[in-house]
Amino acid sequence: MSEQTLVRPRRLAPGARVAVVAPSGPVPEERVQAGLDILRGWDLDPVVAPHALDRHGELGYLAGTDADRAADLQAAWCDPSVDAVLCARGGYGAQRMVDLLDWEALRAAGPKVLVGFSDTTVLHQAFATRLGLVTLYGPAAGGADFIKNARAQDHLRATLMAPETVTTIVSGGTVLVPGRARGVTLGGCLALLASDLGTPHALSGAGGGLLMLEDVGEPPYRIDRMLTQLLRVGWLDGVRGIALGSWAECGPYSGVRPVLVDRLGDLGVPVVEEFGFGHCEGALTVPFGVSAELDADAGTLTLEKPALS
């Protein structure tokens, strides 16, 4: 993966307008309002997309219809007054709406900041491959952890508004395979990376990259299956280093860790575990598409440049 074509969007300044959209699952209004209060406390100007609080009548796991969710993201991105688009939550649904987006119109709107995690992995890949943009794998604006955890709030705020202060991400993670490696950050939720294989917007592989990997609600045998799928198709060929985030609701970590060791430990690259991003308390914000150095022994990710310009 090359950083040469990836553009770093501009950082946010006080007064910047940020749009909150729901491209995936539904989110309770009170959580969205709590997230808006936090953003206003940062002197940002948050606006909620028209269908962000919808719920699909027959498919209650979706925040409205595919067309409406796509239209909200499209309109927010193409609105010249909007500086950033924040996803309200993950869940499921981004795969269903991503093919409805007008990529030429999105490209013409120019670079902006995209923030989200979990199901938003689909959009992170698409925005890298179709728009050539650096994106932020960080807390959802209506996420329970974001509205309750100061570390998650502080790290996202610094990344958005003072990115030069967080060029070294200190995880407190522990080494699984020692060493250092340089590459371009990419990744996200394992289930989405596996299910996105072969689609028009997916990255062709992790070669040359530092893979940031996490998931939620997947028992060890499913994690094994998805990692094996990535290995069998060659998607992990040439990966330079791996940082493993949270594995919430995947059973005791004592059952997950042997799978990670078995599937990733023999790749010959540094691997650090429990890096503190994803579905965990106080989740860190990690940029995708920037050159960085991973130090597995120290549990750090050092960016060559700030995530945003």
Secondary structure, DSSP 8 states (H G I E B T S, - for coil): --STT-B------TT-EEEEE-SSS---HHHHHHHHHHHHHTT-EEEE-TTTT---SS-TTSSS-HHHHHHHHHHHHH-TT--EEEES--SS-HHHHGGGS-HHHHHHT---EEEE-GGGHHHHHHHHHHH-B-EEE---TT-HHHHH-HHHHHHHHHHHH-GGGGSEEE---EEEE--EEEEEEEEEEHHHHHHTTTSTTS-S--TTEEEEEEEES--HHHHHHHHHHHHHTTTTTT--EEEEEEEETSS-HHHHHHHHHHHHTTSSS-EEE--S-SSSTT---EEES-EEEEETTTTEEEESS-S--
